Amino acid sequence: MVKSAPPPIASRKPSKVEGLKERSNFLREPVATEILEDTTHFSEDAVQILKFHGSYQQDNRDNRVKGQEKDYQFMLRTKNPGGYVPPQLYLVLDRLADEYGNHTLRATTRQGFQLHGILKKNLKAAIAAIIKSMGSTLGACGDLNRNVMAPPAPFKNKLEYQYAWEYANNIAELLTPQTGAYYEIWLDGEKAISAEENPEVKAARQRNGTGTIFHDAEEPIYGTYYMPRKFKACVTVPGDNSIDLYTQDLTLVVITNDEGELAGFDVFAGGGLGRTHNKEETFARTADPICYVAKEDVYDLVKAIVATQRDYGDRTDRRHARLKYLIHDWGVDKFRLVVEEYFGKPVEPFKPLPEWKYRDFLGWNEQGDGKLFLGISIDNGRIKDEGNFQLKTALREIVEQYNLPIRLTGNHDAILYDIEPDNKQAIEEILNSRGVVTNPGQIDQLARYSMACPALPTCGLAITESERAIPGFLERIHTLLDKVGLKNEHFVVRMTGCPNGCARPYMAELGFVGSAPESYQVWLGGSPDQTRLAEAYIDRLHINDLETFLEPIFVFFKKSRKKGESFGDFCNRVGFEAIREFANSYKPRTVSGVGKARHRITVRDDVYDVLKEAADRQGKSMTDLVDEALKLYLKAE
């Protein structure tokens, strides 16, 4: 007898969102009704369902005026498995950003794009244009599988990378919502022209016998209630941690045989970073090794893990609803046993893996088939035109002229690929003329490895600044490192405006997590390759105290590090007790090589903007540039 999936189990009253999902008629209402209304925003109930369609309702807090309606606008997020963006889709997104958005595109930390500033009256036209250009926003947000990540490097001569891309697409397809609501609402029922569905994936979605699907249901895998919370997945290759594999609900690692052919996958599960300040029952967690699965069984194993979380995840407390809490509460062994029940047989032991390394693939690289790819660093993922820096224009010109596809990275950068070697110089000239640096050696190293979420003014969860604040933080850190004799030191810095952790600060060597206006919780001790969680060192640091807080830590690092030891590894090795002990006894004027504190000067905003552009272009800090300019000026005097 074929076993059907059980109804969701809840001994307590389900959360409000569970009721909204039940009444939505598979994500149709109240969005379908309210999109037709001549209003500036959706109701609170509709906003929850709208997320499944890839959009968040926001308001620009910079424009709030007491007594007036909020400045409602919408963020649209695309779903791009493996970060793949075909040229025609990129050009449509570029146009939509100008036509309906705020004239910028935001590359996300999960290899998608976000459009900000869209008005409700333009939301349908924007989504329709994306769908008709072979794109999608379905499932980019909401309680279901989000964008499936994969290493962005377009190596054509490395089969394991080809397998990672293939199965990222296939897992995304397997777990895509099957409801007709998306096309009914945004294309008036017209199904977009798309590639033929993979028959193997289609068969796997319907295959049952162990309780993984709901029979004769519009959503065979998700059912009426979808997932308890968001579910994040990735596929990678051994050794490549360009996608922060330990932060995912589900990670598949490609395992090949001696001939280089795909044999199966190692499986990790239970990662996740979202938490809430002052609620210790919420926490960041890294994924655990679970098992190995042969390639012919991978879809059934994925379904078994999804079904386990779907049926046993907490649907009463959304703060406790992610898979990481289920595995934490149960333990890995019990989780594996339940997964095996849904899988229908015992799983195989995890295969040995090499050490994980982080790579960003910036600069010019050979892709293995005679063509080239170019990784472009994008500060905080923001593709924009500002003064002499014209990244948005440059990318549009290149994609239009050379019809190049793009792969977005997990560090909100972009890779242009399939470039003919004969076109390299012309593409370089376009980028250089627009103020875009392509040589990784000329990119500021702190900025290169940093990430920040958008935060204020549009994110409704933001407690304080992030994207707009991190450039100033990095400049001040540069100055401080120079002061203590660590001028060329760099490490992974990440910042978020709230504890949800969208820019993954809990894996950083130095993480800033918004905790109050102009204040941050500081996390220390993550690894350069994002394989270890950092720990909270201080709960609230005001931005004015950044230098006095970090200086003793950096001095201790300089004095006591091992040869070649990174900042995060140092903090993890010596421990917080030793760091605090040194900081408490630290006297700035008595430390060798650290002179007295530097004076500060203020420049006008317009001068600051020009200075920053020049510093970015030359790969120098603004402090060094000002120092050089003043010396030349005074010498001329």
C-alpha distance (Angstrom), angle and dihedral (degrees) to the residues before:
residue distance angle dihedral
M1 . . .
V2 3.78 . .
K3 3.77 112.1 .
S4 3.80 117.9 -135.2
A5 3.77 125.5 -149.5
P6 3.81 111.7 -91.6
P7 3.80 122.1 -119.7
P8 3.82 115.2 -95.3
I9 3.80 111.3 -77.1
A10 3.81 116.9 -132.1
S11 3.76 127.0 158.6
R12 3.80 90.2 -176.6
K13 3.78 132.0 50.4
P14 3.82 111.1 -72.6
S15 3.80 118.2 -117.3
K16 3.80 120.6 -95.3
V17 3.80 91.9 -103.8
E18 3.82 90.7 60.8
G19 3.80 88.8 60.0
L20 3.80 91.4 47.9
K21 3.80 90.8 53.0
E22 3.80 91.1 48.6
R23 3.83 92.5 51.5
S24 3.80 95.0 41.9
N25 3.81 95.6 84.8
F26 3.78 89.8 -127.5
L27 3.81 97.3 -38.8
R28 3.81 97.4 -43.1
E29 3.78 104.5 108.7
P30 2.94 142.7 95.8
V31 3.82 87.9 1.1
A32 3.83 95.1 63.1
T33 3.80 91.1 54.6
E34 3.79 98.9 40.0
I35 3.82 96.0 47.6
L36 3.82 86.5 67.0
E37 3.80 93.5 53.2
D38 3.80 120.4 97.6
T39 3.79 95.9 -123.2
T40 3.79 134.9 119.8
H41 3.79 95.0 -125.3
F42 3.80 147.9 17.5
S43 3.80 128.0 -108.1
E44 3.80 119.0 -98.4
D45 3.82 90.4 -103.8
A46 3.80 92.9 51.1
V47 3.80 91.4 47.9
Q48 3.82 90.3 62.5
I49 3.80 92.7 53.0
L50 3.81 92.7 40.8
K51 3.81 88.3 64.9
F52 3.81 90.2 68.0
H53 3.79 87.3 59.1
G54 3.81 90.7 56.1
S55 3.79 103.1 -98.7
Y56 3.80 137.0 109.6
Q57 3.79 122.2 -160.2
Q58 3.80 109.4 -132.2
D59 3.77 140.0 165.3
N60 3.78 127.3 -141.4
R61 3.78 104.2 -116.1
D62 3.79 91.1 -165.5
N63 3.80 87.2 67.3
R64 3.79 99.4 46.1
V65 3.79 114.0 130.2
K66 3.80 120.8 -173.1
G67 3.78 111.5 -109.3
Q68 3.80 94.1 16.7
E69 3.79 131.0 98.9
K70 3.78 116.1 -91.3
D71 3.80 117.8 -94.9
Y72 3.81 93.7 -106.3
Q73 3.78 118.1 -160.3
F74 3.77 137.5 151.1
M75 3.75 136.5 -120.5
L76 3.80 115.7 -147.2
R77 3.80 119.7 -159.2
T78 3.78 124.0 -163.6
K79 3.78 125.9 -142.9
N80 3.81 111.3 -133.6
P81 3.84 114.3 167.1
G82 3.79 108.9 -142.2
G83 3.80 88.9 4.2
Y84 3.82 92.3 -79.0
V85 3.81 115.0 163.2
P86 3.82 115.9 175.1
P87 3.82 115.3 -143.8
Q88 3.80 95.6 -110.2
L89 3.81 91.0 53.1
Y90 3.80 92.8 48.3
L91 3.81 91.7 52.6
V92 3.81 91.2 49.9
L93 3.82 91.1 50.1
D94 3.80 89.7 48.8
R95 3.82 89.8 52.2
L96 3.82 93.8 45.1
A97 3.80 90.5 52.4
D98 3.80 89.0 60.2
E99 3.79 98.6 35.2
Y100 3.82 99.3 45.6
G101 3.83 107.9 1.0
N102 3.79 139.2 59.2
H103 3.83 95.0 -79.6
T104 3.81 93.8 -99.3
L105 3.80 137.0 92.6
R106 3.78 120.5 -145.4
A107 3.81 118.7 -149.5
T108 3.80 106.8 -150.4
T109 3.79 131.6 -140.1
R110 3.84 88.4 -111.7
Q111 3.81 96.6 57.7
G112 3.78 98.5 -98.1
F113 3.79 136.3 106.5
Q114 3.78 129.7 -111.3
L115 3.80 125.8 -155.7
H116 3.79 114.6 -157.8
G117 3.79 132.5 -162.3
I118 3.82 100.8 32.2
L119 3.81 115.9 154.9
K120 3.80 120.4 -133.7
K121 3.80 91.9 -114.6
N122 3.82 89.4 59.5
L123 3.81 98.6 41.2
K124 3.81 96.3 93.2
A125 3.80 93.6 47.9
A126 3.81 91.2 49.0
I127 3.81 95.1 49.7
A128 3.81 92.0 44.1
A129 3.81 90.8 52.7
I130 3.81 91.0 51.1
I131 3.82 92.8 49.8
K132 3.82 92.7 47.9
S133 3.83 89.1 52.6
M134 3.83 93.3 58.5
G135 3.79 92.6 -95.4
S136 3.79 133.8 116.4
T137 3.77 142.0 -161.1
L138 3.82 95.0 -172.2
G139 3.80 110.4 126.4
A140 3.80 94.8 1.9
C141 3.82 84.9 123.8
G142 3.80 134.2 14.6
D143 3.80 138.2 62.5
L144 3.80 98.6 -42.2
N145 3.77 142.2 68.8
R146 3.82 109.9 -42.9
N147 3.80 127.9 -155.2
V148 3.82 110.8 -38.1
M149 3.80 109.2 -129.2
A150 3.81 129.0 -146.5
P151 3.83 135.5 170.5
P152 3.82 106.6 -74.4
A153 3.82 98.0 -145.9
P154 3.84 107.1 115.4
F155 3.79 96.9 -144.5
K156 3.80 106.9 168.1
N157 3.82 93.8 -175.6
K158 3.80 96.8 52.7
L159 3.79 110.0 78.9
E160 3.79 94.1 -165.4
Y161 3.81 89.9 64.4
Q162 3.80 90.6 49.5
Y163 3.81 89.4 51.9
A164 3.81 91.2 49.4
W165 3.80 91.4 53.7
E166 3.81 92.8 44.7
Y167 3.79 94.5 51.3
A168 3.80 94.3 41.5
N169 3.79 85.9 59.2
N170 3.79 92.7 44.4
I171 3.82 95.3 48.5
A172 3.81 89.2 47.6
E173 3.81 89.1 51.3
L174 3.81 92.9 46.3
L175 3.82 92.2 53.1
T176 3.81 98.4 38.7
P177 3.83 112.0 122.8
Q178 3.81 110.5 -101.6
T179 3.80 96.6 -155.2
G180 3.79 116.0 121.9
A181 3.81 90.2 -139.5
Y182 3.80 95.1 98.3
Y183 3.81 96.2 58.9
E184 3.81 93.5 35.9
I185 3.79 92.5 57.6
W186 3.79 103.3 35.6
L187 3.84 101.9 30.3
D188 3.82 98.6 27.0
G189 3.80 90.4 -111.8
E190 3.79 96.8 -48.9
K191 3.82 110.0 135.0
A192 3.78 110.5 -135.2
I193 3.78 119.3 -119.0
S194 3.78 106.4 -102.4
A195 3.76 140.9 159.5
E196 3.80 117.4 -75.5
E197 3.78 110.6 -86.6
N198 3.78 115.1 -105.6
P199 3.85 103.7 -100.7
E200 3.80 91.6 -146.7
V201 3.81 91.1 54.8
K202 3.81 92.2 44.2
A203 3.80 91.0 52.3
A204 3.80 91.4 47.3
R205 3.80 91.3 53.1
Q206 3.80 90.3 58.5
R207 3.79 98.6 36.6
N208 3.79 114.0 109.3
G209 3.77 145.8 154.0
T210 3.77 99.3 127.3
G211 3.81 103.3 61.1
T212 3.77 100.2 -94.9
I213 3.81 97.1 124.0
F214 3.79 140.9 43.1
H215 3.81 111.1 -123.2
D216 3.81 120.4 -125.1
A217 3.81 90.7 -0.5
E218 3.78 128.7 137.5
E219 3.82 86.9 -126.5
P220 3.82 106.2 38.9
I221 3.82 95.2 -179.9
Y222 3.81 102.8 28.9
G223 3.80 101.9 34.1
T224 3.80 122.7 -165.9
Y225 3.79 96.4 -42.9
Y226 3.81 100.7 42.5
M227 3.85 112.6 -157.2
P228 3.81 125.6 -23.3
R229 3.83 88.3 -118.6
K230 3.80 139.1 -17.9
F231 3.80 118.1 -46.1
K232 3.82 120.1 -151.6
A233 3.79 125.1 -162.3
C234 3.79 139.9 176.1
V235 3.79 140.8 179.0
T236 3.80 119.2 -147.0
V237 3.80 142.8 161.5
P238 3.82 127.0 -110.2
G239 3.78 111.2 -76.4
D240 3.83 97.2 8.8
N241 3.79 111.6 111.8
S242 3.79 97.4 166.7
I243 3.82 87.9 124.8
D244 3.84 102.4 50.9
L245 3.81 92.9 -113.4
Y246 3.81 94.8 -172.6
T247 3.80 91.9 62.6
Q248 3.81 95.8 59.9
D249 3.81 130.0 98.5
L250 3.81 87.0 -136.5
T251 3.81 130.2 16.7
L252 3.79 125.4 -177.9
V253 3.82 117.7 -163.7
V254 3.80 117.0 -158.9
I255 3.82 112.9 -120.3
T256 3.81 117.3 -167.7
N257 3.81 131.8 -169.0
D258 3.80 127.0 -122.0
E259 3.81 90.4 -80.8
G260 3.80 91.5 54.3
E261 3.81 93.0 -108.9
L262 3.79 121.5 137.8
A263 3.81 111.4 -92.6
G264 3.80 101.9 166.7
F265 3.78 145.0 -69.6
D266 3.78 140.6 -79.1
V267 3.80 109.2 -133.0
F268 3.81 129.2 -142.2
A269 3.81 123.1 -178.9
G270 3.79 141.2 174.9
G271 3.79 105.6 50.6
G272 3.79 122.6 139.8
L273 3.78 138.8 138.4
G274 3.81 109.8 -159.2
R275 3.80 115.1 117.4
T276 3.81 141.2 151.0
H277 3.80 126.3 -119.6
N278 3.81 115.3 -108.3
K279 3.81 92.4 10.1
E280 3.77 104.8 103.5
E281 3.80 91.6 -175.9
T282 3.80 85.8 73.3
F283 3.78 116.9 68.7
A284 3.79 147.2 152.8
R285 3.80 114.1 -99.9
T286 3.80 136.5 -174.5
A287 3.81 121.9 -133.4
D288 3.81 122.4 -99.1
P289 3.83 128.0 -135.4
I290 3.81 106.1 -105.4
C291 3.80 111.3 171.7
Y292 3.79 148.8 -57.0
V293 3.80 122.2 -93.3
A294 3.81 129.5 -165.8
K295 3.81 115.0 -120.0
E296 3.83 93.1 -112.6
D297 3.81 89.9 58.2
V298 3.80 100.4 40.3
Y299 3.82 97.1 101.6
D300 3.79 92.0 50.3
L301 3.81 90.4 48.7
V302 3.82 91.3 50.3
K303 3.80 90.0 49.6
A304 3.82 90.2 48.9
I305 3.82 91.9 54.3
V306 3.81 92.3 45.0
A307 3.81 91.0 48.2
T308 3.81 91.8 49.8
Q309 3.79 91.4 54.5
R310 3.81 92.2 39.5
D311 3.80 93.5 54.2
Y312 3.80 102.2 33.4
G313 3.81 103.8 29.1
D314 3.80 116.3 111.7
R315 3.82 109.8 -91.6
T316 3.79 94.5 173.9
D317 3.80 102.0 60.6
R318 3.81 113.4 36.9
R319 3.79 90.6 -163.9
H320 3.80 87.9 62.8
A321 3.81 98.1 39.3
R322 3.81 105.0 96.6
L323 3.80 122.3 102.8
K324 3.81 90.6 -112.5
Y325 3.82 90.3 69.1
L326 3.79 93.0 48.9
I327 3.82 91.1 53.1
H328 3.80 91.5 42.6
D329 3.82 91.6 51.8
W330 3.79 95.7 42.5
G331 3.78 102.0 33.2
V332 3.80 124.1 -127.7
D333 3.80 95.3 -83.6
K334 3.81 95.4 56.5
F335 3.80 91.0 42.8
R336 3.81 90.1 52.7
L337 3.83 91.4 49.9
V338 3.81 92.7 52.2
V339 3.80 91.2 46.3
E340 3.82 88.4 52.4
E341 3.82 89.5 55.2
Y342 3.79 90.5 57.0
F343 3.81 91.3 39.5
G344 3.80 91.1 53.8
K345 3.81 97.5 -132.7
P346 3.81 141.7 40.8
V347 3.79 116.9 -71.7
E348 3.80 122.9 -124.5
P349 3.82 125.5 -110.9
F350 3.80 120.4 -87.5
K351 3.84 114.2 -95.9
P352 3.84 121.8 -125.5
L353 3.81 114.6 -96.9
P354 3.83 134.4 -164.2
E355 3.80 122.6 -114.7
W356 3.78 116.3 -71.3
K357 3.80 120.1 -115.3
Y358 3.79 130.1 -171.6
R359 3.81 117.5 -130.9
D360 3.80 128.7 173.2
F361 3.84 97.8 -168.2
L362 3.80 93.7 -139.8
G363 3.79 122.5 166.6
W364 3.80 129.2 24.4
N365 3.81 117.9 -28.4
E366 3.79 138.0 168.7
Q367 3.79 112.2 -115.3
G368 3.81 95.6 -156.8
D369 3.80 102.8 -105.6
G370 3.79 99.7 75.9
K371 3.79 93.5 -85.9
L372 3.81 129.6 101.1
F373 3.78 138.5 -130.2
L374 3.78 128.5 -154.0
G375 3.79 123.9 -151.5
I376 3.81 112.4 -153.3
S377 3.80 121.5 -161.3
I378 3.81 112.1 -132.5
D379 3.80 115.9 -165.9
N380 3.80 105.8 -123.6
G381 3.81 89.4 -18.9
R382 3.80 92.1 -78.6
I383 3.82 111.7 144.1
K384 3.79 104.9 -163.3
D385 3.78 147.7 133.7
E386 3.79 113.0 -116.8
G387 3.80 123.0 161.7
N388 3.80 110.1 -51.6
F389 3.78 91.3 -13.5
Q390 3.82 105.1 91.0
L391 3.81 106.3 168.3
K392 3.81 94.6 145.9
T393 3.79 92.8 52.8
A394 3.81 92.4 44.0
L395 3.81 94.2 52.4
R396 3.80 91.9 46.5
E397 3.81 91.7 50.9
I398 3.81 92.5 48.5
V399 3.81 95.7 46.3
E400 3.82 91.6 45.8
Q401 3.80 94.5 47.1
Y402 3.81 100.0 41.0
N403 3.83 102.2 24.0
L404 3.79 91.7 -131.1
P405 3.81 125.9 174.6
I406 3.80 120.3 -133.7
R407 3.79 133.4 -141.0
L408 3.79 115.1 -159.0
T409 3.79 116.2 -146.4
G410 3.80 132.5 -136.5
N411 3.81 88.0 -111.8
H412 3.85 92.3 60.1
D413 3.81 93.1 -104.2
A414 3.83 127.5 123.6
I415 3.80 134.9 -125.6
L416 3.81 121.5 -155.3
Y417 3.79 110.2 -159.4
D418 3.81 146.9 174.7
I419 3.81 86.8 56.2
E420 3.80 117.2 166.3
P421 3.83 109.3 -129.4
D422 3.82 89.2 -127.3
N423 3.82 88.9 63.0
K424 3.80 96.3 51.6
Q425 3.81 96.5 93.5
A426 3.81 94.1 46.5
I427 3.81 91.8 50.2
E428 3.81 90.0 47.9
E429 3.79 89.8 52.4
I430 3.81 92.8 51.2
L431 3.80 91.7 51.2
N432 3.80 95.1 43.3
S433 3.80 91.9 48.9
R434 3.79 88.3 54.2
G435 3.82 94.6 49.6
V436 3.82 96.1 -105.7
V437 3.82 116.4 143.7
T438 3.83 114.3 -141.2
N439 3.82 101.3 173.9
P440 3.83 107.7 89.4
G441 3.81 89.0 -151.8
Q442 3.80 89.5 64.2
I443 3.80 94.8 49.6
D444 3.78 117.6 98.9
Q445 3.81 102.3 -102.5
L446 3.80 97.0 -144.2
A447 3.81 90.1 51.8
R448 3.81 91.8 44.0
Y449 3.80 93.7 62.0
S450 3.81 97.7 33.6
M451 3.79 129.2 99.9
A452 3.80 134.0 -170.4
C453 3.79 134.2 -180.0
P454 3.85 121.2 -126.0
A455 3.86 94.0 -109.9
L456 3.81 113.1 155.3
P457 2.94 135.9 59.2
T458 3.82 99.0 20.4
C459 3.82 109.6 23.3
G460 3.79 109.4 92.2
L461 3.81 92.2 -151.6
A462 3.80 96.2 53.4
I463 3.80 115.8 119.3
T464 3.79 93.9 -177.8
E465 3.80 143.0 -10.4
S466 3.80 125.7 -55.9
E467 3.82 118.3 152.9
R468 3.80 91.9 34.8
A469 3.82 92.6 44.2
I470 3.79 104.7 45.0
P471 3.84 97.9 73.8
G472 3.81 89.4 59.7
F473 3.81 91.5 45.0
L474 3.80 91.8 51.8
E475 3.79 91.8 48.9
R476 3.79 91.2 51.5
I477 3.82 90.9 47.2
H478 3.82 89.0 51.2
T479 3.79 90.7 53.0
L480 3.78 91.7 48.1
L481 3.81 93.7 48.3
D482 3.79 88.8 50.9
K483 3.79 90.2 49.7
V484 3.81 94.6 53.5
G485 3.80 94.7 43.7
L486 3.81 99.8 -98.8
K487 3.79 97.4 109.3
N488 3.81 97.2 146.4
E489 3.82 96.7 39.7
H490 3.80 119.1 118.1
F491 3.79 136.0 173.3
V492 3.79 141.3 166.2
V493 3.82 111.9 -68.8
R494 3.79 120.8 -178.8
M495 3.78 131.4 176.2
T496 3.80 136.4 -168.9
G497 3.77 131.3 -179.5
C498 3.81 92.4 -136.0
P499 3.82 138.5 18.1
N500 3.83 95.0 -95.6
G501 3.80 87.1 96.0
C502 3.82 101.7 -142.1
A503 3.83 91.9 159.2
R504 3.82 89.2 46.2
P505 3.85 97.5 -118.8
Y506 3.79 92.1 165.4
M507 3.81 90.1 71.4
A508 3.82 94.0 48.7
E509 3.78 128.3 105.0
L510 3.81 86.3 -129.5
G511 3.80 116.3 18.9
F512 3.80 129.4 -177.0
V513 3.82 116.9 -161.4
G514 3.79 119.1 -175.0
S515 3.81 110.5 -113.8
A516 3.83 103.7 159.8
P517 3.81 137.6 -8.0
E518 3.83 106.6 -54.8
S519 3.81 90.1 -4.3
Y520 3.80 134.8 102.7
Q521 3.75 141.1 -167.8
V522 3.82 107.0 -126.3
W523 3.81 122.7 -139.4
L524 3.80 123.3 -165.7
G525 3.79 137.3 -176.2
G526 3.78 108.8 44.6
S527 3.79 116.3 140.4
P528 3.83 127.7 -105.9
D529 3.81 88.6 -118.5
Q530 3.84 94.7 48.1
T531 3.79 95.8 -116.9
R532 3.82 98.7 124.8
L533 3.79 134.5 52.2
A534 3.77 117.8 -116.0
E535 3.81 119.4 -134.9
A536 3.78 131.6 -129.0
Y537 3.81 108.7 -100.3
I538 3.81 100.9 174.6
D539 3.80 128.9 8.8
R540 3.79 100.7 -147.4
L541 3.79 127.7 22.2
H542 3.81 117.5 171.1
I543 3.80 113.8 -138.6
N544 3.82 90.7 -120.2
D545 3.80 90.0 62.4
L546 3.81 97.4 53.0
E547 3.81 97.0 108.7
T548 3.80 97.4 43.1
F549 3.81 89.1 48.8
L550 3.80 98.8 46.7
E551 3.82 100.6 36.5
P552 3.83 97.9 76.2
I553 3.82 90.8 43.7
F554 3.81 91.7 52.5
V555 3.82 91.7 45.8
F556 3.81 90.8 50.7
F557 3.80 88.6 48.9
K558 3.81 91.2 52.1
K559 3.82 93.5 47.5
S560 3.81 99.7 42.6
R561 3.80 109.1 27.4
K562 3.79 121.2 118.4
K563 3.80 118.8 -119.9
G564 3.80 109.5 -71.5
E565 3.82 92.7 -0.1
S566 3.79 115.4 151.1
F567 3.79 122.9 -130.8
G568 3.81 93.4 -110.4
D569 3.79 93.7 47.3
F570 3.82 89.6 48.9
C571 3.81 93.3 52.4
N572 3.79 90.6 47.8
R573 3.82 93.2 47.9
V574 3.81 100.5 47.3
G575 3.80 95.2 37.2
F576 3.78 132.7 -140.4
E577 3.80 95.3 -81.3
A578 3.82 91.2 61.7
I579 3.81 91.8 44.3
R580 3.81 92.0 51.3
E581 3.78 92.0 45.8
F582 3.80 91.2 53.9
A583 3.82 93.0 43.4
N584 3.80 92.9 50.5
S585 3.81 92.2 54.1
Y586 3.81 95.5 39.3
K587 3.81 117.6 125.5
P588 3.82 110.4 -172.9
R589 3.83 97.0 -154.7
T590 3.79 95.1 49.9
V591 3.79 98.3 53.2
S592 3.80 114.0 103.6
G593 3.77 113.5 -113.3
V594 3.79 94.9 12.0
G595 3.81 108.5 98.8
K596 3.75 126.9 -171.1
A597 3.77 121.8 -49.7
R598 3.77 116.4 -76.2
H599 3.78 122.8 -112.6
R600 3.80 120.0 -116.0
I601 3.77 127.4 -136.7
T602 3.80 128.4 -167.7
V603 3.81 126.0 -132.9
R604 3.78 129.7 -167.1
D605 3.81 117.3 -93.4
D606 3.81 93.5 -112.1
V607 3.82 91.3 51.3
Y608 3.81 90.6 47.2
D609 3.84 91.3 53.9
V610 3.81 92.8 50.5
L611 3.80 90.5 45.4
K612 3.79 92.7 51.6
E613 3.81 92.0 49.4
A614 3.81 91.1 50.7
A615 3.81 92.1 47.3
D616 3.82 92.4 49.6
R617 3.79 90.9 47.2
Q618 3.80 93.1 50.8
G619 3.81 95.7 39.7
K620 3.81 92.4 -121.1
S621 3.79 134.5 121.5
M622 3.79 117.5 -102.7
T623 3.79 88.9 -120.3
D624 3.81 91.9 58.5
L625 3.79 91.5 45.7
V626 3.82 93.3 51.0
D627 3.79 90.2 45.6
E628 3.81 92.1 53.3
A629 3.81 93.4 44.8
L630 3.79 94.1 49.0
K631 3.80 92.5 48.0
L632 3.81 90.6 51.9
Y633 3.80 91.5 46.1
L634 3.81 94.2 48.6
K635 3.78 91.1 45.2
A636 3.80 89.9 53.4
E637 3.79 89.7 50.4
